[in-house]
Structure formats: C-alpha cells, structure tokens
C-alpha cells in the first residue's frame, strides 16, 4: 500500500512516498510560478516510479495544497508538520518550521498538537528573509552560514524583511564585511525565531524544513533558545510525511 504526501510550499515542493507505513521515496523540486503545474509534475514523477495507481492515497499540505487535484485529503500545515515530526523524532517537544512564507512553532505531546504560534508573512524571521539576504549578498545559504561563522558584532533589528534589507544595503554601503553582515543576518533570524517560539515554553526543540541540515543555523537557534535544537536530513520532509500518514486515516 502506498501513501503519498505532497507539501507544496512557496519556494519548494516536497513529496514523500510511504510503503506499508514506512518512508520509501522522497523528492524535492522548486515550486515555480504555478502550484498546479508543480502538482502535475509530481504526479508524472509518481507514475514513473510506478506509485500512482488504484489504491494509492494522496494527502496535500502547504501553501499550494488546494492545487493538488488528485488529493484525497487536504490538510493544514500545522497538523502535518506535527504528525511528521512525531514520526521522525518520536518524543515530546516544540517543532520549529522556518518556511518560505512564515515560521511556525508547534507543541507536541504524545504525538498530538497541543498549541502553536505563527509569525507574519513579511517577518524577518522567515526563510524568505534568508533568501532575500543571500541574493543581496550574492551567496548560497551554505555560503552565508560559512561566512556568518567567521563574522561578529552586527545587529539587524528590523522586524520586516523590506526594512531589514534596507539595513543590509546600508551596511554594504558603509563597507561592512560580508562575514559580519552574514553574521547579523543569521543572528537576526535566530533571535526573531526564538522570540516567537519562547511564547510556547518548552525545553527541547525539533527543526523541520529547508534549514534542517544547516549546522550553524541550528547552533545559533540553540543558543538563542538556551536549549538543544534537534534535526536530521529527513526533517525537511516533515510536512509531506505528515500528509502521507494522514492520507490513509
């Protein structure tokens, strides 16, 4: 039996195939302009992998979840990330998902979502902010973190991505080194995420989403929260894993 979870975010679309309840295949692609076109391309991939067919169940979540015409269930991101994180980590704590449009904090207890918080879509504590900053500095996310680990003593205080970018432009104009600007960018995200997540309490955290393999970001989040932040490569697929699991319920 196949269960397919599709998480179409604003930047990336993640697909997970479960076979007999266990993770069997994963796939990630850029969302692009049209979520519907992305959903069609995912289905073509599933056909090539000989997954699509009678008996397969589909769950859709994320920013573009309503654009998946073959979904048996359309499920909220909070529910899916909670379910997926429990499958991956299997213990109580707070899930942190730094997405392209927003950042979410989800309290898990015995596999159930107890409460959650989300920030504003234009906030400087989101993946979109990092994307804008890396583009402005001409870096990849990996390069940004590498440079940030060598920088110091720069603070980016604006809560809005647009104003924060103006701060960075001003720093560039003053001749501030890229290392120090990169440090300020990552520190800004870590601090703003920690301010949001601290509303939930907790003393153990799980990072899901696209930054799950960025050790420097994870270390700065741990420092800002004053508690360990756990992650793993498969955590980028937490939303899709949750959607797949819920598709069969």
N, C-alpha and C positions, 0 to 999 in steps of 0.2 A: 504494500500500500504506500502510495506517495502522497505527501502533504507538501504543498509549495507555499512559501511565504514571500511576499513581494513588498518591499519597503521603498517607495519612490519618494526620495527627499528632494529638496530644492536644488541640490548640487549633484548628488549621486543616487543611483538606484541599486539596491541590494536584493539579491534573490537567493533563497535557501531552499533546498530540496531535502525533506526528511524521508527516509525509507524505514518503514517499521518503527517510526518514532525517533530515529537517530539521524544526526546530520550526515548527509551523504554527499551533496554537491553544493557549492556556493559560487556566486557570480556577482561582480560589481561592474557598473558602467556609468558613464556620465548621463545625467537626466536629460540634458539638452533642452531645446525650446518647448517641445511637446511631450507632456506626460503620457498621452495616448499613444504616440509613436513609440515611446520607450516601452510601454506595456506590450505593444505588438512585437517589438524586437525581443523582449523577454520570452514571449510565447514561442517565437521562432526558435530561440535557443533551447527551450524546453522540448520542442519537437525533435530537434537534432539529437538531444540527449535521451530521446525515447522515454520522456517522463510524461509529456502531455498525453491524455487519453482518458478513456472511460474509467471511472473510479478514483482519479486524482482529484484532490481537494485543493482549493486555492484561497488563501487569505491575503488581503491587501491592507497596507497601512501607509502612513507617511503623508507628506504634502500632496502627492498626486494619487492617493488611494482611490478616489472616485473615478479615476480614468482607466481603471482596470476592468474591462467589460466582462471578463470571464471569471471574476472573483466570486466565490461562493459566500464569502463574508468580507465586509469592510469594517475594519476595527481601528479604534483610536490608537495613537502612538503611545500614550501613557500605558494603556493596558498591554500592548505588545512588548514594549521595552521592559516592563516589569516581568512579564512571563518569560521573555527571552533571557533576561539577566538571571532569573531564578534557575533556568535550565543550565546556564553556563557556570554560575558561581555556587548555587545551592545553599545560600545562607542569608540570614537577615542583614540588612544594611540599607544604605541610600544609594540609588543608582543615579549617576550623573551622565546626561547625554548632551554633549555640546554639538548641536546641529547647525545646519546652514542658516536656518531662519530664527531659531530660538534655542535656549538652553533649558533643559528640564531636570528637575530633581524629584525622585520617586522613592518613597519609603516602602520597603518590602518587609513583611513579617509573615513567616511560614508560607511564602510564595504568593501572598496576597498584597495588592497595592493598598496601603493604608491612607496615604495622603501624598500630595505632590505640589510643586510650585513650578512656574514658568516665568521667564523674563520677556521683555518686549522684543518685538521683531527687529527693531533698529538698534538694539543694545550693542554696546562694545564688548559684551561678554559672550559672543556667539562665534560660530565657525565662519560666518560671512565676514566678520570683522578681521579674522586672521587672513581670509582670502584676499580682502581688500588691501591689507597691510603688506602681505607677501608680494602682491602685484606691484604695489607702490615702490617697494624696495628692490624689485627685480629678483626675488628669491623663490625657492620652493619652500614648503612647510618644513621639510627636513633641514634645509639650509638655514632657515630662520631660527630654528631651535639650536642648531650648532653654533650660530653666531651669538645667540642670546646667552648661551652658557659661558661666553667669554666677555660679556658686557656687564655694565653696572650703572647704578645711580641715575636712572632716567625714569620719570613718572609720567604716565599718560592718564590724565584724570577724567576726561570727558566720558559721560555715560552713553553718548550717542556715537555711532560709527562715523557719521559725517563729520562731527566736530572733532572726534579723535583723529581722523585722517588729517584734518587741518593742523592739529598739534604736531603730527609726524612731519608734515610738509614744512612747518616752521622749524622743527629740529634739523631737518635736512638742510634748510637754508642757513642755519647757524653753523653748519659744518660738524654737527654731532656724528660720531662714528656709527656705522651700520650695526656694529656689535652692541653699542649702548642703546640704539633705537630698538633693535630686536629684543633686547632685554626688557625694555619698557613695554613693548607690545605684549610679550608673553606674560609678564608680570601683571599687566592690566587685566588680561583675560582671567588669570588665576585668582586675582583679588576679587574681581566682579562676580565670578562664578561662586567663590567661597562666600561672598556676602549673600548671594541668593540662597545657596544650599544651607547656610547656617540657620535659616528660618525653620528648617526641619529637624534640627538636633542631630543626634546620631554620632557614632564614633568609628564607623567603618564605611568605606565608600567603594563603589564599583564604577569605573569609567567605561561607557559604551560609546559607539560612534567612531568617526573617522580619525580621532586623535588617540585611539587605544594603543597604538604602538609607539607613540612619541614619549620616550622615557623622560625627556626634560620637562615637558608639559606636565606629565604625571607627578614628577618630583616637586614641581612648583605648586601644583594643586595640593599635594600632601602637606607642603609647608604652610600654605595659606589656610588650610583647614585644621592644621595641627593634628592630623590623624592619617593613617595609611589609606592610600587610594590603590585599589587592586584593578588590574585589567589583563587582557590577553588578546591575541590577534583576532580570534573569532568574535570578540565583543563588538566589532564594527557591524556585525550582522544581527545584533540582539533584537532589533525591531522585526526583521524578517523572520528570525527564529520564532519569536512570539506569535507572529501572524500565521506561520505554518502550523504551530502547535494548536492554535485556536481554530484553524480552519476545519479541523476534524471533530470539534466538540459540538 
